[in-house]
Amino acid sequence: MRSLLLTPPHPVADVAGVVEWFGAMQAQDMASGLWSLGVRLPGWTVGDVTAALERREAIRTWPMRGTVHLVPPADARWMLELMGVRALAGAAKRRETIGLSEATAEHGVEVLATALKGHRLTRAECLAALAEAGVELGPQMGYHLLWYASQKGVSCIAPHIGKEQTFVLLDEWAPEPNRPERTEALGIMALRYFRSHGPATRADFARWTGLTMADTRAGIAAAGDQLTTVQVDGTEMVADPALLDTTPADVADDWAALPGFDEYVLGYKDRSLMMDDEHLAAVVPGGNGIFRSTLVRGGRVVGTWTRTLGRKAVTVEIQPLIDLGPAERARAEEALQPYAAFVGLPAQVRWL
């Protein structure tokens, strides 16, 4: 049933719909984030997705776990207040490590708020504005201030200009924020997570959001009968009841080529339902938090892939994790064609 992460049980027609259905989508790597959207919007190109982000159908910020996610603009502020506050709690220790004082950090946020008013600035321009205001930055301090300003709800990440990351004021890009009270907000997060990731455990949800187990239980309770429990291999999990009425025949394609930082793999504490334990090392080499792109068959990861974009073609190298016969290799190559169409280049596939 987790293959429904790739094919929602109800029609989703645009970027806004995909992101709201998930609640949030991990997107610290922009290229991966774009394809995470594209793989769920058949026929869309990278230009289509980028244009949707320019229309502010989703924005990027650090709503939970100190990690960049795509979120619905109107929900960004309450998500930061609900979950991002836990990341803020560790900010003082991080500043001590990199030698940044609290006073300098707060002044930096004020400088960025002024510089961004009515403007969209690249990362380099943000750092230049800080320097012009006399904010001295050592190694890692610039990134911390950009994170800190967004974590406090002052700024957010706008789409790239060329290859450069850009920043804007959150109030300007999300001028009409939703304001659910805390219990309602917990229920919204629980519903969105379990309908898009379920069946999943309470521990999966707690890890994904960074919330406490007490808040996890409160969120599931607030969602009420919109969620139910189910036994999976002897483990109690939570799911949207609609998922339980969905059969494998409802899933559009048994194969998928996913980016490295996709919710299908990133969205869980326990990944045993989508890959064998011995394959995790191939997906996350060295356990360094850098996830490789995956090939998924019938909900299970069966290979990894890397791509190199050229002027005339995209070169894809596939590393199988299990034995794949000629017919299965052909299906794997077919699964990569939507990505080739997404970037507008023919695919040249090599098997390793």
N, C-alpha and C positions, 0 to 999 in steps of 0.2 A: 504493500500500500504506500510505502514511502516514495515509490516512483511517481506518485501524484504530485510530488514536489516539482516535477517536470511538466506535468499536465494537470492543471487544476480541474476539479470536478465541475466547475462552472466556467462560462466564457469570460476571458480576460482580454480586453481589446487594446489596452494601451499601457504605457509605463506606469501611470498613476495607479491603475488597477492591479498590476503585478505587485508593486511595492506595498500598497495597502493590504493586499491579501497576505503577504508575508509578515507585515508589521514593520520589518526592517530587513535589509539585505546587506551582508558584509561586503564592503567595497573599498578596502584600503588601496587596492590596485585598480586603477581606473579601467584599464583594458579588460581585466577580468570582470569588473562590475558591468561594463557595457555588454559583454557576451552573456553574463548571467541573465540580463534582461532579454537580449536577443534570442536566446535559446527557448525562451518561453513566449516569444512573439513571432511565430513562424512567418517568414516572408519579409520581416523587417531587416533593414540594413543598419550599419553603424551610424550612418548619417541620420536615419530616422530616429534612432534612440537618442543621439546627441541633440537633435532638434527638440525632442520631447523634454529633455533635461533643461534646455534653454527656455522652454515654455514653463519651467518650474513645476513639472509634474512630480518631481522628486528632487530632494537636495541631499547633500552629504554632510554629515557631522559626526560627532563622537557620542552617540546616545547611551552606550553601555560598554562596559569592560575596557574603556579607553581605546576603543577600536572604531574606525570609520565605517559607517553604514549609510546606505540609501534609506531615506525615510520620507513619509508624506510631509510636505512642508508645514501643514497646519498642525501636525502632531509633534514636530521637533521639540518645541519648548517643554511640553509636559513630559515627554520622554526623557529629556535632560534632567528635569526636576525629579522624576521618579527613579531613574536608574543611573544617570550620569553623576549624581551627587556622590555615589559610592567611589567613583574614580577620583573625584575632586578631593575626597578625604585623604588620598595618598599623595596629593600634589606637593604638600610641604616637604615630605621626605624626598621626593624627586628633586625639588628645587635645592635642597641641601646637598644632594649628590652632585649636581652640576654647578653649584656655586651661585645660584640666583636667589636674591633676597625677595621676601614677600612684597616689600615696598616697590622694588623694581618691577616685579610681575604685575602688580596692580596698576602701576604707572604705564606699563606697556599696554595693558588692556585699554586704558583710557586713550592712549595715543592711537591705537588701532581703531577704536570706535570713532574717533574724530576723522581719521584719514579715510575710512571707508564710507563715511556718510555721503550718500549720493554717488558713490563710486564703486567700481569693481576693479580690484587690484590683483596683480599677480603676486605670487609668493615673494619674488625679488623686490617688487614695489612695496610690499608690506614691511619687509626687512629694512628697506631704504628709509621708509617713513619713521621707523623706530630709531634708526641711526641718526636721522636728522633731528629728532627730538631729544637726542642725547642719551638714549638707552643703549648702554654698552652691552654687546652680546658676545659671549664666549661660545665654545662648542656646545651644540645641542640646545642652547638657550632660545634661539629663534623658533625652532620647532615647538618648544615647550610653550612659548608665548602664543603662538598661533593656535595650538591645541587648547590652551587655557582660556583664551578669549571665546572660542567656540564652545568649550565645556561650560562656560558661565552664561551661555545664551546670547552673547554679544554678536558673534559672527557665525558664518557657516561657509562651507566650501561650494563654490559655483563650478559649472563645467569648465574644463580646460580651455585655454586659448592657445591653439597650437599644441605644444607639449607642456605648457606651463599651467600649474595649478593656480586657481584664482579664488579670492575670498570676497564676500559681501556681508552686509549687515543682515542678521537674521530677521530683524523687524521689517526690513525693506523687502525681503524675498518671501516672507511669510507674515503678511500684515494682519491676517485674521486667524490667529491661533485658536485651536480647540482648547477648552479648559475643563476637562473632566476632573471630578474630585478624586482623591487618591484611591479609594476602593474601586471606583469605576475604572480608573486608569489601569489598575492591576488586572481587572477582569478583561479589559480590551486586549492587553498584552497576552494574557493567557489564551484567549480565544484565537487571536491571530496566530500565535505560535503553534498551538496544537492543531488548528485546522490546516495549516500549511506544512507542518513538520510531522504531524501525528501518523501513527501512534508513537508517542514518545514518553519518557519517564518524567517524573517531577524533577529529578536531578538534571535531566537534559535542559529543562526550562530554566532552572535556577542557574545553571552554568551559562546558558545563552544570554540571559538578561543580566546576570550578576546580582540578582536579588537573593534575599535570604529565603530559607525554606519556609519560614513563617509567612512571608509575602507571597511565596509560590502557592501555598495552600489557600491564602486569602484570595488570590487572583482566580484560581480554579473554582472556588466557592462562588465568587462574584459572577463568573460566567454561567453558573447555574446549569440548566439542562441543555445548554448549547454545547456542552462537553459531556463525555461519558468515559467510563473506564473499560478496559479490555485486557484480557490476559494474552501475552505474546511470549511463547516459550517459557511459561511459568512466571513471567514478570508482569506486574500490573503496570499498564501504561494508560495514557489519556489520549483521547482522540475526539474529533468532531464526528458525531453520529453519522453524518452524511458520508464519511469515508468508509464506514462499515458496509454501506450499500453499494460500494463501487467495486467492480470486478476487474481483473486484469484486462478484459476485453475493452474496457473503457479507456485504457491508456493508449495514446495515439501511436507510440513507437516504442519498441522494446529496447532500442539502442539510443544512446545520447552521448555527445561529446561535450563535456562540461569544462569550464575554466577552473583554474587552480583554487580560487577563493570563493567557491560556490556554497550556498546554504545546504546543498545536498550532503556535503561532507562536513562543513564547518558548523552546522547547526546542532550538533549533538555532543554530549559527553561520552556516550558509548556508541562507537561506530561499527559494532559487530554485525548489525543487520545489513550493512552495505559493503563490507569488505572483510576478508580474513585478517586476523591479527598480524600474520607474517607479511601482509601486503602494505601495512600502514607505513613501514619504513621506506617503501618505494614511493609512496604518495607524499610523505613528509621526510625527505632525506635528512638524516642527522637529527630529527626531532627539533628543527630550528624554527618551526612555525611558518615556514614557506611551503605552501601546498601546491603540488604539481597538478596540471590539468588531468582530468580522468576520463576514461571511456567506461561507460556504464551499460551493462546488458542485463535486462530483467531486474533492475534495481541493485545489481552487484557490480562493484568496480572490478574490471577485468584487465585494465591497462592504463598507462599514462601516455600523454602526448605533449610534445613541445612544438611550437611554431615559430617560424622566422618569416617576417613579412618582407617581401622583395618588391621591386617595381612592377614585375610582370606576373608574379605568382606568390603564393604562400606555401612554404616548404614545411611539411608536417612529419615529424618523426614519432613513430609509435613504439612504445615498449610494452609488449604484452606481459601480464602477470600470471596468466594461465595459458595452457596450450589452446591455440585457436586454429581450427582447420581452415582450408581454403574458403569455404562458404562463409564462415564467421569472419574471416579477415575481409572478405568482400563487404559484409554488412558493416564492419567497423569503418571501412573507408567511406561507405555511403553515409554513415553517421556524421562524418566530417564535412560533407558537402554543404549542409546549412551554414556552417561557420565560414566556409570559403565564399558562399554567396553573401554572407553578412559583411565581410570585409571587401567584397567586390573583386576577388582574385581567384583564379583557378588554383586548385590544390595539387601539390606534388607530394605524394606520400611515400615515405620510406619506413621499412620495418627494421627494428633493431634486434 
